[in-house]
């Protein structure tokens, strides 16, 4: 079913790395959401007037905020598809994350407003009236929102879109909210108890929880997150597939929006190798990363000495001492210079309690005990590195 819809509205819908295709995904989702949410708002508002239930009216305005969220999604995808310019050389892709954040804020505001109205209804209860039309309108709303949740989630997975994921989360929260409202109306009618306000509070709490989760999903890529471990392993495998490259480290990926990622990494190469040949290998690896992952990659060459007994012995010693600080710690960029210099970088996880300075001092002290007279020069990296 989804493929049929996509084929009709999005040419080349499988090429989700193409910014133009991703834009059409967002426009389709936003347009469908805007139209359906406006219809649901009108229907639930009528149901709220007929029943006199604050929870139904609040649920109607929840759909009105969803319509506004769909408009934000439309605008976000449209703006995010703009090409890079002098003021924004990395493009406008992060606007999509901001659009998702905007939707999340709307969800939170609706939850707060619904909570306030529901508490007021608890303090001053009013009788609700159940009508067949209201029940039908709420039941249809549940079915529509179930479909919208599936639709936005499916589009979000295909386009790898946080904004569409937030919209799917919102639709699912609406399903539960409207279901609770409908259940409350039925119980109030048949059991003659006033549950409207209490159920409204329950719905508000769920909406606030959903809004917070959606906000976190869109804030994380804006603040910066570590790369996916599986993707890191694939990148490492691709680079190390070139036999001239001995190791990789200091991998950093910058996310400027879906399809707009850049990375830098250090590649260890034999110090005695041909610079021209090694440069060609690095160029080829960068092209492969672009073709396979869509990454604009910059690879820095780190020459590594091989076959020197003292250097090999001290390298093993440095790794052993690093593991004493944390078993997951690693050592790279190891080199022995003149006048006894021993230089290397150590990577330690973020949960290591020692500060960077304490890590340096601890390693230097232990190194001097094992190799008196050496001159340690130690750099410390944290978990964003490989």
N, C-alpha and C positions, 0 to 999 in steps of 0.2 A: 504493500500500500504506500509506504513512504517513498519508495523509489518511483512509483507512478507519479506522485505529487511533485517530486523533485525534478523528474524529467520534463514535466510540463512547464515549470516555472524557472528552472535554472539550467541553462546549457552547460555542459561539461561539469555536472554537479559532483563528480567524483574527484575533481582536481581542487581539493580544499586548501592546497598551498597557494593557490592563485588568489590574491587579494580581491579581485573582482568577483570571484565565485563566493568567497566568504561574505562579501558585502551582500550578495543576493540571498544568502542564507539568513542573514540578520534582517533584511527587508521583508522576506517572506514570514519569518517568525513574528516580527513586530507588527506587520499588517494584519495577520491572522489574529494575533493577541488583542490588538486594538479593537477590531470589529467585534469579536466575541465578548470581550469584557464590557464593552458598551451595551451590548444586548443583555448580558447578564445583570448589569447594574440596573437597567430599566425594569427587567423582570422582577428582581429581588426587591426593588424599591416599591413596586406594586404589591408584592407579597407582604412587605413590612407594614404598608399602610392598611392592608386588609386585616392583618393579624394584630396589629398594635404592638408587636414584639420588637424591643430595642435590639435584640441580637440579630434579627433578620435585617433591619434597617442598617445596622453597623456592617453586616456582611455585604450589603449592597454597596456601601461606600468603600469597602475593601476591594470590590471589583472595579470601582471607579479609579482607585489608586493603581490597580493593576493595568487599567487602560493607560494611565499616565506613564506607568513603567514601560509599557509596550512602545509608547511614543518616544521615551528616552532610549529604548533599545534601537528603534529605527534611526534616531539621530546619531546614536553612538556608532553604529556600523557605517553609516554614511560618512561621518567625519573621519572615522578610523581608516577608511579606504583611500583617503587623500594621499597623494604622493609626497615624498620628502621635499622640503624646500630649504631656503637659506636659514630660516629661523628654526626649523625642525629637521635637521639633517638625518635623523633616524626615523623619520616618518611620524605618523599619528596613531599608531596601533594601540597605544596605551589608553586612548580614549574609550576603547571597548571595555577595558577594565573599569574605567570611571563610570561608564553607563551601567555596568553591573552593580557597582557600588551605589549608584543613584537609586536603582530598583530596590536594593537592600534597605536603604534609608527609608524609602516609602513604606516598605513592609513594617519596619520598626515603628514608624509614626502611626500607622493604622493600628498596630497592636496596642500602643499606648492609649490612643483615643478610644479604642474598643474597651480597654480595661477600665478607663475612667467612666464611660457610659454604663458599663455593666455594674460597677460598684454603686453608682447612683441608683440603678434599678433594684439592687439588693436592699438599699436603704429605703427606697420608696417604691415598693412593688406595685405593679399594675396588672390587671387581668388581661390575658391574651386570648384571641379568638382564632380557632383553627378552621380554615376553609379548604375545600378540595383544590381550588386553584392555587393557593399558596403552597400546598404540599407538592403539586405537580411542578410548579416553577422551581422549587428547591431541588426536587429530584432530578429534573433536567439539568439544573446547574451543576449538580454533582457529576453527572455523566459527561458534560461538556468539559469540566475541569480535569477529569480523569484523562480525557483525550488530549487536552492541552499539555498536561504534565508529561505524558508519553511523547507527544510531538516535539516539545521543546527539549526534552532530554535527549531524544534521538538526534535532533539537529545539533545540539550542543556537543554530543560525542563525535559526530562526523566532522564538525568544524572546529573541534577543540576550543570551544568558546565558554569562558567563565560567565559572560553575560547571559547566554542562553541557559546555562546551568542554573543560574540564580532564578531565572524565569520559571524553569521547571520546578525548582524547590518551592517557589511561591504558589504555583498551581496545586502542588500536592498539599500544601498547608491549607489552601482554600477548600480542598475536598474534605479534609477533616473538620474544618471550621463549619462548613455548611451542613455536614452530616450531624455534628453535635447540635447545631441550631435546630435542624429538623427533628432530631430525637427529642430535644427539649420541648418543642411544641407538642409532639405527640404525647409525651409523658404528662405535661401540664394539662392537656385536654382530658386524658382518660383517668389520671390519678388525682386531678384537681389540686395540684401543688404548683407553687410558683418557682420554677427552676430557671426562668429566663436569665436573670442576672447572674446566677452562679455559673451557668453554662457559658455565658458571655465572658466571664473571667477566665474560665478554662480555655476557651478559644483564643483569648488575647495572649495568654501565656504561651500557647503553642505557636502563635504567629510571631511573637517576640523571639522565641527560640529559633524558629526557621529564619527570621530576618538576620539574627546574629550569625548563624551559620553561613548564610549567603554572603553577608558582608565580609566575613573572614576569608571566604573563597576568592573574593575579588581583591581584598586588601593584600593578601599574601604575594601575588605576583607584582603588585605595585611596590611593596617594600623590598622584595627580592627573596627568593627561595633557592635552596640548593638544587642542582639538577637531578633529574630522575636517575636513580642508581643503575637501572637497566640501560638507559641511554648512555650514561658514563661508561659502562662496560662495553657497549657497542662502539663508542668513539675510541676508547682505548684499543680495542681489538683492531679497528680499521687502521689506526696509526701504526701500531706495532706489527701490522701485517707487512710493513716495509722492513726488510731484514736489517737495513742500515740503522734503524732507530732502535736503541737499546732500552729505552724506558720513557715514560711520560709523567709529568707532575704539574702542579700549579694550574689545574684546569679551572677556568672561570667562564661561566655563560651569562651573558647579559640579555635580558628579555625586554624588548621594546614593543611588545605586542605580538599576538599570534602571527607566525610566519616571518617575524622580524627579530631573529636572535643572532647574536654575535658571540664568538668565543675566542679565548686565547689559551694557549697551553705551551708548556716547555717540553721539548723533545731532547732526550739525551742521545748524543751521537759520538762515535769514536773521535778522540782528539786528533788522531793522525790521519783521518780521512780527507778526501779531496773536498774542499769547500764548494767547488762548482757542482760536483756530483750530489753532495748532500743538499745543496740548495734546490736542485731539480727534484729530489725526493720529497722535500718539504712542500714545494709548489704542487706536486702531484697529490699529496695527502690533503692539502687545503682544497683543491678542486673536488676531490672525492667527498670531503665533508659537506661541501656545498651541494653536490648532486644528491647525496643520500639523506642528509638531515636538514637541508636548507639553511645551513649555518654559514655566516661570513666568518671564516676562521683566520686567525693569525697564529702561526707556530714559531716559537722562539727556539733557536738552537743552543743547546748546552753541551759543550765538549766534555767528554769524560775520559780520564786516563785509564788505560787497561794494561795489566801485566806488571805493574810496579809493586813489588812485595810489601814495602812499607805502606803505600797507599791502600792496598787491599786489606792489610791487617788493621789499620786504623779505621777503615770504613766499617769493617765488621764490629770493631769495638764501639764505634759511635752508634750503630744500630742496636747493639746489646744494651748500652746505657739508656738509649731512648725507650726501649721496651720496659726498662725498670721504672720509668715514669708512668707509662701506660702501654699495655700490650698492643694497642692499635696504633701507636706512634710509628712514623716512618721517617727515613732520612733520604734526602736527595741533594743534588748539586754538591756532592762531596769532592773535595780537591785538596791536595797538599801543595803549599807554596814554599817559597824560600824562607829561610830563617825559622824553620820549624812550624810555619803556619798550618793549621788544620781548619779548613772552612767547610761548613755545610749548613743546610737548612733542615729543621725538624718539623714535622707536621704532627700536631697533637689535637685530639678532639676537644670540642667546646666544653665538655663536662669535666675536663681536668681542672682541679681547683687552683693549681698554681698559676700565677700570672706569667706573661711572656718573659718578663725579666727574671722571675724565679726559675723558670725552665732553663733559660740561658745560663744562669749562675750555677744551678745544680749540675747541668751537663759539663760545664767548663771545669768545675771542681773535681768531678769524677774522672774527667779526661786527663787532667793534670796529675792525678794520683797514679794513673796507669801509664802515662807518657810524660814524665817530668821534662820541663824545658820546652814543651810545645806551646804554641800561641793559638788558642781557640778563637775562631770567629764564627759565631753561631746565630743563624736567623731562625725565627719561629713563625710558623704559619698555623692557621686554625682549619676548621672542617670544610671550608669552601674549596679547599684544594684537594687534588687527587693523591 
